Structures are given as C-alpha cells and as structure tokens.
Amino acid sequence: MSYNTSNTGSGSRTPRRTFEFGRTHVVRPKGNHQATIVWLHGLGDKGSSWSQLLETLPLPNIKWICPTAPSRPVALFGGFPCTAWFDMGDISEDAPDDMEGLDASAAHVANLLSTEPADIKLGVGGFSMGAATALYSATCCVLGQYGNGNPYPVNLSAIVGLSGWLPCSRTLRNRMEASNEAARRAASLPTLLCHGLGDDVVAYGHGEKSAQVLSSAGFRNLMFRTYNGLGHYTIPEETDEVCTWLTASLGLEGSRSY
C-alpha cells in the first residue's frame, strides 16, 4: 500500500513523497474477537518478526495486525535505506521530527484499523521506533488530527510502547492545552510504557522523559514499567505484563484485576 503526502497551500515547492509500505501480517483471534491491535516493529525489522511472537501470547480475543514499514534512506545510518516508520538522525528533544513520515505511518495504521467492526476496541502498540509511532498515533488520536491538520479517523482504546520514545514532545503540551476535548480524550486513553534500565539503543532516560511529558500533558491513565537489566529487546516478564494489562484495560473475556 502506498501513501502520498504533499504540503497544502499555494507556492509550496516541497515534492510529494510516496511511501510504499511492505507486507502486512495478520494474527487471527483464536477466541471471540473483541479487540484489534496494530503492532509496529522497530527500525530495520519487518512485521513477520513480531507476528510470530504475538501468535504465542495468551490473548485469544485479540486480532493482531503487523504491517511492515517502507524502506527509506535513514539519516541515522548516513542515508542507508532500511525499513523505517519515519526518518531520524538521533533520539533527542533537539532532533528535528520527520512530520511527513510520522503522519504517513500514523495514517497507514489508522487505515488498517478503520475497516474493523464498530464493536471492536482498537489499539496501537510497538517496539522501539514502532513504539514511537504508536505514541505519535496516540497524540494524533487525542488531538483529533495529524500533524498536517487532517482529521484523525479512529478512536483508540489502548496504547503500548516498549523501549520507545515520544516524537514531537516539545510541542505536545501547548497543543493539548489549546483543546478541552483533547484533555478529556488523553485522560481516558489507557497507555502502557515499558523500558529496560540496560537499554543501550534507546536510553532509559528517553522512555522515562516520554512518560513524564505524556503525564504532564494530561495522559492520566498511563503506566510506566521499568525492568532492571533489560536491554533493547523484550523478555517474558515484560510480555506477561503486557498481556495482563491489555486484558484488564480492554475488558477482555477472562479479565482479572491488574
């Protein structure tokens, strides 16, 4: 699937970019379908890597959709192309955000969710750069629009970010304060962030700061979990926590208190 972006307004000289997304892998629910979650892989990975893990989780009522990011030149790798949800030079508050890439990926995620049945709860999760894209999708949802001003079309009920960070963190609080509706949505959106203290790719401090920014911007229903010794990968203790949290937050059958 491709997604075209262009700047609006007269006199714009920015060329239109087309993002060719890779293959999407779907894990069908083994039980009663109650929720659909788009799960986003990390930089240089593909959807199939996570679909194999998600298929083993004890969450029979969730349908997982695992898309593959477009292959594009990435500044972090000196312009070498690899699968990436957006372009990035480094992870810091001072680094410029690739708004065009972020909007294209968030729109791709929303499009995947938009065809789900009306009674199904929707969520977005991811690992590393996928987690960053999931958190960006969360901000688009609560603000009601993408960074380019186009309306965000779906209502999200759960956000999960593993070993990630929050793009556009510098401007989020000001944008949130301008909308009472955004504050209401943010306060009620269940969000789980997990990060390892031993992460040498996306430093723990980035995850911690992202949780602080989201909380101060009005994300009241946010849980931030820390794992001693965990590097830039996932472990059964973490995935067990995700399963328990999703079951409770989405009110899935067999739900137990968290």
Buried (B, 14 or more C-beta within 10 A) or exposed (E): EEBEBEEEEEEEEEEEBEBEBBEBBEBEBEEEBBBBBBBBBBBBBBBBBBBEBBBEBEBBBBBBBBBBBBBBEBBBBEEEEBBBBBBBEEBEEEEEBBBBBBBBBBBBBBBBBEEBEEEBBBBBBBBBBBBBBBBBBBBBBBBEBBBBEEEBBBEBBBBBBBBBBBBBBEEBBEBBEEBEEBBEBBEEBBBBBBBBBEBEBBBBEBBBBBBBBBBEBBBEBBBBBBBEEBBBBBBEEBBEBBBBBBBBBBEBEEBEEE
